[in-house]
Amino acid sequence: MLNYNGDDHNLIKRANKNDIQQRQVQFFDHYLKDKPAPKWMTEGVPAIKKGIDWGFDLEK
């Protein structure tokens, strides 16, 4: 589940739009192109690290 605090359901803030776009690319790369899963998919990102650790790093 992705939660963008302070933004509408259709995402108005540019930073949130960029974030979800990056996550969609990584999601489809993993499931359709057999690329490694990013950390946000396997481990998640704790709420206290939100905005600090994005979890975009790929696992090996």
MODA-V860216 format. One record per residue. N is the residue number from 1. RES is the residue in one small letter. PHI is phi in radians with two decimals (999 if undefined). PSI is psi in whole degrees, 0 to 359 (none if undefined). D_FIRST is the distance of its C-alpha to the first C-alpha in whole Angstrom. Layout:
n-><N;N>
res-><RES;RES>
phi-><PHI;PHI>
psi-><PSI;PSI>
d_first-><D_FIRST;D_FIRST>
//
This chain:
n-><1;2;3;4;5;6;7;8;9;10;11;12;13;14;15;16;17;18;19;20;21;22;23;24;25;26;27;28;29;30;31;32;33;34;35;36;37;38;39;40;41;42;43;44;45;46;47;48;49;50;51;52;53;54;55;56;57;58;59;60>
res-><m;l;n;y;n;g;d;d;h;n;l;i;k;r;a;n;k;n;d;i;q;q;r;q;v;q;f;f;d;h;y;l;k;d;k;p;a;p;k;w;m;t;e;g;v;p;a;i;k;k;g;i;d;w;g;f;d;l;e;k>
phi-><999;-1.86;-2.25;-1.91;-1.05;1.32;-2.16;-1.26;-1.06;-1.61;0.94;-1.66;-1.25;-1.05;-1.08;-1.24;-1.11;-1.13;-1.08;-1.17;-1.12;-1.09;-1.19;-1.14;-1.07;-1.14;-1.06;-1.25;-1.05;-1.21;-1.44;-1.87;-2.01;0.99;-1.45;-1.07;-1.32;-1.29;-1.05;-1.13;-1.47;-1.59;-1.89;1.45;-2.19;-1.07;-1.02;-1.27;-1.80;-1.06;1.53;-1.90;-1.98;-1.40;1.36;-1.39;-1.09;-1.53;-1.42;-1.65>
psi-><134;133;118;96;137;13;156;171;326;12;104;320;133;320;321;324;317;320;310;327;316;319;324;317;314;322;309;326;318;310;336;335;7;33;161;148;141;160;324;335;325;320;334;174;117;150;327;345;5;126;351;307;110;338;21;350;138;144;156;none>
d_first-><0;4;7;10;13;16;15;15;13;15;15;18;18;19;17;14;15;17;13;11;15;15;12;13;16;15;13;16;18;17;17;20;22;22;21;20;16;15;14;11;10;13;13;10;11;12;12;16;15;13;16;18;16;14;14;15;18;19;20;24>
//
